Amino acid sequence: MRFTNVVAMAAVAAVALCLLSTSSPSSLRRGAPMSGINRISQPGMHMRSSNGLAGLNSIGKIGVSMPCDSRRGTGDLIMVAAEAGLVQSLGKALSKSRNAMQQQFNLLMTGEVDDDTIDELEEQLLMADVGISTTTVLLDPIRDLVAKGETDAERLRGVLRDNMRNILNEVHVPLTPATDDIWVILVVGVNGAGKTTTIAKLANRLQNDGRKIMLAAGDTFRAAAVDQLGVWADRLGVDMTRPRDDKCKPSTVVYDAIEAAKKGGHDTVIIDTAGRLQNKEGLMDELNKIYKAVQKSVPNGPHETLLVLDGTVGQNSVIQAKEFNQVAPLSGVVVTKLDGSSKGGAIFSIAQDLKLPVRLIGVGEKMEDLRDFSPDEFIEALA
């Protein structure tokens, strides 16, 4: 295929932009929520009708995934151009955190650095909700270099960026299916963190990747939560298991969902859970029952236990993560609402203090705004 000189020049320019960044998004996804899906009701579950949208594969059809798996010739330039756009869009989404933290980096960009400069930098990092222990880990190597006579601002700034990147990379694990069996994802978090929306966005992206999704409405303590998840299931055209009746326990919903997934040929089950119980013991008891229900059908499940955290609450998100991690063996966190937060520094504390990987980040309201977390991309966009 021939491309005009204008397109080729734009692509080459994008290559140059990419060379200035360190991001490398692993994939690009495209898709839109489905609507108008005919559905049938059965006891305990919603199932998509057989005359749904299966088999559509042309451009412009609803819900079509557009993976780009070719990186050859001019196509390579187009992909790099798109990747550069992702970095720029992420930078816009993180503008509040970027503006807040840019002050700290600017302190190390000009002139000579001394102990007073480091103290100012420490104060700014704490204000950005990086946390005391993580700030210490970030700044101790810089203090040591300054004590040995290093005053070059650009070199010290590079050390700070490297320290940040190392904290994130040390625990980073991408979210990928780790089983040939049904992939069971348990999602936990407090009410208001964006848990239900995150489940919908995750279902959408996995569906666009070719997976068949079953949602489990496990938050039986709130009828509104079941209804809200049902609305998303209808919009996306995915199947969902509801409580059998008003007295149905979350563990029963989970068991029903996995059994229905087996019969329906689903390869992924995403479980919603209660956002708030009266005490830690109640939460632990409920999650234990859910784990047992999963393991009746999938012995090595759940494969992921993801905690959804509100990115606007800063260090409070770290406290929440500690509490949940004592109750359930978390495999990672999803940080939402980063587009409206100036407290993105809490991500470093989650990685450093709790040794938990950030698996996904939410940077907007659109379906595609749930992104894989890339430490390099995050540092590049933030700093």
Secondary structure, DSSP 8 states (H G I E B T S, - for coil): ----HHHHHHHHHHHHHHHT-----S------------EEEETTEEEE-TTSSTT--STTSTT---------HHHHHHHHHHHHHHHHHHHHHTHHHHHHHHHHHHHTTSSB--HHHHHHHHHHHHHTT--HHHHHHHHHHHHHHHHTT--BHHHHHHHHHHHHHHHHHHH--------SS-EEEEEE--TTSSHHHHHHHHHHHHHHTT--EEEEE--TT-HHHHHHHHHHHHHHT-EEE--SSTT--HHHHHHHHHHHHHHHT--EEEEE--S--SSHHHHHHHHHHHHHHHHHHSTT--SEEEEEEEGGGTHHHHHHHHHHHHHS---EEEEE-GGG-S-TTHHHHHHHHH---EEEEE-SSSGGGEEE--HHHHHHHH-
